[in-house]
Amino acid sequence: MSAAPHARPLHVVVLAAGRGTRMASARPKVLHALAGRPLLAHVLDAATALGAARVTVVVGHGADAVEQAFAGHAVHFVRQEPQRGTGEAVRIALDAQPATTADETVLVLYGDVPLTQPSTLAALVAHAHDALALLTVEIADPTGYGRIVRDAGGAVRAIVEHKDADAATRAIREINTGLLAAPRPWLHAALARLEPDNAQREYYLTDVVRQAADDGLSIRASQPAHAWEVTGVNSRAQLAALERTLQHTIAQALLDAGVSLADPARIDVRGTLACAQDVSIDVGCVFEGSVEIEADVTIGPYCVLKDCRIARGTRIAAYTHVDGATIGADNRVGPFARLRPGTVLGADVHVGNFVEIKAAQFDAGSKANHLAYVGDATVGARVNIGAGTITCNYDGAHKHRTVIEDDAFIGSDSQLVAPVRVGRGATLGAGTTLTKDAPPDALTVSRAKQITVTGWKRPTKEK
């Protein structure tokens, strides 16, 4: 969900310096994948949707890897070494990026809290033009989270971390999510006044709440539409649970758009999936990268589709893998077919079981129904490619192209040694090894002469 850009200049600070020891991984936590993309990528998407003027990412553990992974993004990286708390991290970010205008708003996000919706963040930022705005949520078990402490009138007075809280404070169920927004001039000054007077001897960002109360600055709290929007990832178990939450949300959106899912709990979208109405998707399918599917397409069970386009009316049978291919209308593909990058299928093409196609074009009405490999080839219209046929496209150093013109018939168990051309209407007899061009409208056969040896005995083992 997108949100309209914030009216005031917005500086988004993303905290991504933590080690994430509970992940038990050498990889920085923010680079672990959710729906096929790093956690940090989801956060940066939200910042982009808000129309942020600047985005600063604070890195520490695994800084080189994080910076390299997002080298092409319009973000500024600063390093926090050593890590001495969230308050210090935000101060380092603001010091590294001087204010461009006096009315800049700062929004603080976390690299391991990936699913906060832009609409939720836009509402938070809207509260921050003259106040400290906090995103809070009530949960059944607040153990481990900072508690929101309010006064008798309901105004927020402070955030107390769990480790520093007494029994009465720990009974509070409203927690701090860590996400906040504030006017930059006040926030920058407040961060400079922080002291590490806590059990961890760190500079807590949450201490600015008490400062706001002391300064007489309004403190406003808003809540997300869904609790999962503020769920962080601290372990692989939490990451797996959040994956299912996100996939459920994606599945519900597909259902609402007119897509039939055999089981909404058994679909994985690891990128973007755009479906027209009346698409049917069976169980266990995985969609990676950018996938576009037109109306009335059926996807059988346990298919993997990556970076591909499928035109209307096509049927993809079970266990088919499609990667980087464009599939025309009313095709029949699979089961157990593999379409590799550069494959382009016209209308009414049939690709059957255990057929692999790579960097090849099939024009309308052509068929390869069984056990074939067609690579680096141009296949015309209404061509029939028999079982066991292969294009021998690689000589050990270079790839070569095979051209099969319209209405050709390739007999079973043929080998087409590229570069070679099969003329229009030509027929290759079964078992042909074609090393020279086959002329049009003629039968070409290349096989050993069949002989029968009478009186021959099959060898037997001696007893």
N, C-alpha and C positions, 0 to 999 in steps of 0.2 A: 504494500500500500504506500503510495506516495503522499507527500504533503507539500503545500505551497511554501516557497522560500520565505524565510523570516524577514520581516520588514527592516530590522536593524542589522548591521554587519554582524555576522556570527562566526566566532572562532571556536571550532570543535577541538577539544583536547582528548585524545584517546590514550588511556593508561594501559601499556602492554609490556611492562618491564619485569613482571613476576616470573619466577622459576617454574612454578607448577609442579612441585615435587610429587604430589599425589598422582600425577599422570604416569609416573614411572617411565619416563621417556627422555631420550637425548634431544628430541625435537622441542623447540619452544612451544608452550601451550597454545599460543594464538595461531600457530600454523597447523594445528590438528584440524582435520576436515569435518565439516558439518554439511550434509547434503552435497558432498563433492567439492566444497570450497573451504578455504581456511576460515576459522572463526573470525579473524580480523577483517576478512573481506566483507562479511555480512555487516559488520559495524561501519566500515567505510561506505558501504552502499547507503546506509541510513543517513550518514553525514551528507552524502551527495544529494539524496532526495530532499534534504532540508535546505539545500542551496547554500551550504556553508562557504563563506568567503575564504577561510583558511582552515586547514586540518593539520594538527600537530600530533604525531604519535611518539609517545615516550617509551623507549625501549631500554632493555638492560640485559637480562639473561638471553643469550642467543641473538644478540642485536644484529650481528652480521647476517645471519640467516633471514631474519625478519626483513631487514632493509633490502636484501637481495630479492626476496620473494615479491616485494611491492615496489621494486625500482621504477616501474613504469607508471605508478600512480601519482596523482597530484597531491602529494602529502610531504610534510617536512618532518624529518626524524630528529629527535634529540635523545641523548643517552643519560640515564640515571645510574651512576656507578659511584658508590654502592647504593643499593635500594634502601632508603630510610623513610619510607612511608609515602602514602598517596598525596599528602599535603605538599611535601617537598617535590614530588613528581610534577604536580600542576604548576608549582612556582617555577621550576626549571623550564617548563614549556612556555610560560608567559614571558619569562626573562629572555628566552631565545627568539621570541616573536613579538617585537614591540607593537603597541596598539597603533592602528591606522586612523581611528577616529575615537572621540571621547565617549561615544554611545555604543561601543562594541559590547556584545554579550558573549560570555564564555559558557559553553556547554561541555560538561565533563562526562565522557563515556568510558566504558571498559572493554578491552579487547577480548575478554572471555565472557561477555554478556552479549550474545550475537543476535537476539531475536526481538529487540525492542523496536516497535513499529514507528515509522516516521511520524504518523499522526499523534502518537503518544508523546514523542519528543517535541513536536511542534507545539502541543498544548503546554508542555513544561517550559519551553523557551518563552512562550507568550506571557507567562507569569513573571518573568525575570527582568523586565525592563526597569523596574524600580524596587525589586525585592530579590531575596534569595529563594529560589524555587527548588523544591526537593521532590523526587519521585519516591513514594512510599507504597507499601503493600502490606496487607494483613495475611499472615499464614498461621496454620494450625500449630506448627512446631518451629518457633523462632530461634531455637538453639544455635548459637554461633554467630548470630547476626546482631548488628547494632540496633538498639531500640530507640524509637521515637518517643521522647519525653515531652509531654504537653503540660501547660499550666491548667488551672481550674477553669479557665475560659475556653480551653481547647486549642490555644495557640501553641505552636511548636516552640520549645525552649532549648532543647539540646538533643544530641544523639549520643548515647552511651554504648560503647562497645561491650559485647557480651562478657569478655574477660575482665572488664572493669566494672561490671554492673553488680548491684546488690540484689537480694532475692526479690524485692518488690519490683525493681526495674526489669528483672528477667521475666517477670510474669506478663509484661507487656507483649502483645502479639503484633503490633504495628512495627515494621522494621524499615531500616534504611536500605535502599537498593544501591546506594553509592552514586547514582546519577543525579546531578544537580546542574543548575544554571544560575548565573548571577551577572550583574553588571561588572565589566572588567575592572574599572578603577577601584571599586570597593573590594572585589575579590583579591586583587593583587596586593592591596594593603593588608588585608586580613591574613593572607598567607605569610606575609613578612612577620606577623606577630605570633605565629604558631610557636609552641614550645613542646618538646618531647616529654611531657610529664605524664607518662603512662607506663604500663607494665612492659611494653615492648621497646620503650625509648625511641619511638618513631614520631614523625610529624603527621598526625592524622588530618586528612581533609575534613572529616566530620566535625572537627573542633571549630570550624568556621561558623557552624550553626550557633554555638554559644556566643561567639563574637557578634554575630548578627543581632542576637537578642540584646546583648549589652549595648550595641551601637544604636538600637532602636530601629534597625532595618526590618521591614516586614519579612516574615518567613511564610511562604505559601507552599502547601503540599498538594500534589496531584497524584492520581493513581492510574495505572495502566488498565486497559480493558481486559487483559488476560494476565494471570500470574506468571505464565511461562515467558512473557516478554522480558521479565527481569531475572530469569533463571540464569545463574552463572555456571561455568564448567570448571570444576576442580579435580575431577577424576574421570577415568574412562567410563565408569558406570554412569556418571551424570551426562557425559557426552552421548552415550548410547540412548539414554532416556530422552534427551533433548532431540536427538535425531528422529525418534519415533513421533515426538510431539510435532516437529516441523513437517514430517511426512504426512501425518494426519491432517494438518492444516492444508497442505497442498492437495491432498486427496479430496478434501471437502470442497475446495475451490473448483476442482475439476468436475465433481458431481454437480455442483451448482451451475456449471457452464454447459451441462448437457452431455457429459461424458459418462459412459457406463463403466464401472469398475467391478470386476467379479468379486474382489475383496479389497476394500479400501485400506486394510491393514497390511496388504502385501503388494505394495508398489513403492519404488524408490526413484525419486527424481533428484538427480545430482547435477543440476544446471537449470535450464529453462525448458519447459514443455508447453507448447502452444497447440491446443486441440480445438478443432471446429466441433460443431454439434454432431451427436450420434456416432462418435468414435467409441469403440468397445475395446477395453484392455483387460486381458485375463491376468491371472495371478502371477506373482514373481517377476514381473518385468522391471527392468532397470533402464532409466533414461539419463544419458550423460550429455554434457555440453548443451548445445542448442538443437532442439528437436521440434519440427513443425509437422503437424498431421492434419490433413484436410478431412472433410466430412465423410462419414460412412466407411471409415477404415476400421478393420478389425485386427487387433494384435493378439496373437495366441500366447499361451503361457510361457514364462521363462525366456522371453526374448530380451536382448540387450541392444538398445538403439542409441547411437551417439552421433551428434552433429550431422543430422540427416533431415531430408524432407520427403514426405510421403503424400502423394496425391490421392484424391478421393476414390473411394470404392476398392482400394487395394486390400488384400488379405495377406497378412504375415503369419505364417504358421509357427508352431512351437519351436523353441530353442534356436531361433534364427538370430544371427548377429549382423547388425548393420552399422557400419562406421564410415562416415564421410560420403554417403551415397545419396543420390537423388532418384527417387522411385516414382514412376509415372502413374497415371490413373489405371484402375482395374487390373493391377498386376496380381499375380499369385506367386508368393515367395515362401520357400521352406516346405516342410520342416527341416531343421538342421542345415540351413543355408548360411553362407557367409559372404556379405557384400562389403568389400574393403574400399578405402578412399579412392575417389575418382570414378566410381561406378555411376553410370547414368542409364537408367532404364526408361524406355518410352512407354507408350500405352499398351496394355494387354500383353505384357511380357510374362512368361512363366519361368521361374527359377526354382528347381526342385530340390529334393533332399541331397545333402552332401555335395552341393555345387558351390564353388568359390569363384568369385568374380572380383578382379582388381583392375582399376584404371582402364575400364572397358565401357564402351557404349553399345547398348542394344536398342535397335529401332523397333517400332511397333510390331507386335505379333510374333516376335521371335521367342524361341524356347530352348532351355537347357534343363531338362527335367531330372537327370540322374547323374551323380558321380562324375562331375566335370570340373576342370579348372580352365578359366578363360581370363588371361591377364594381358594387359597392354594390347587390347584388340578393339577394332571397330567392326561391329556386327550389324548388318543391314536389317531390313524388314523381312518378316516371315521366314526367318532362318531356323532350321531345326538342328540342334547340336546333340548328337547321340551320346549315350552313356559311355563313360570312360574316356571321353575326349579331353585332350589337354592342348593348350598353346604353349609351345616351348619357347618362351620369350627371353630367356636369360642364357647368355653364352659363357658365363663365369666372370665377365667384366662389364658387359653392357646389356641393356634391355632393348628388345626389338619388337616391332609391331606386326600384328596379324590383321589382315583385312578380309572380311567375309561379306561378300555383296548380297544384295536382296535375293530371296527365294532359294538360297543354297541349302543343300542337305548334307550334313556331315555324319557319316556313318559311325557306329559305335567303335570305341577303342582306337580312335584315330589320333595321330600326333601331328600337329601343324608346327613345323620348325621355322620360326620367324627369322628374318622378315619374309613373309609369304602372303600371296593374295589368292583367294578363292573367288572365281568369277561369278557373275550373276547367273542364277539358275543351275550352277554346277552341282554335281553329286560326287561325294567321296565315298568309295566303298568301305565297308567296315574293315578295321585293321590297317588302314592306310597310314603310312608315314610320309607326309607331304613336305618335300624339301624344295620344290619348284612350284611356280604359280600353276593353279588349276584353271584351265580355260572355261569360259562360260558355257552353259547348256550342254555339258558333256560329262561322262562318267570317268573319273580318275581313280585308278586302283593301284596301290603299291603294296604288294605282299608276296611272300615266298610261294612258289608253286606247290600245290597240295599233292602229295604222293601217298600211296599206300604200300607198305612192305608186307607181303604175304609170308607166312611161315615164321614170323618174328615172335620170339618168346620173351616175356617180361622176366627180368632177373628175379631169382628167388633166393632166400637165405638158406644156407646149408644147415640141416638139423644135426 
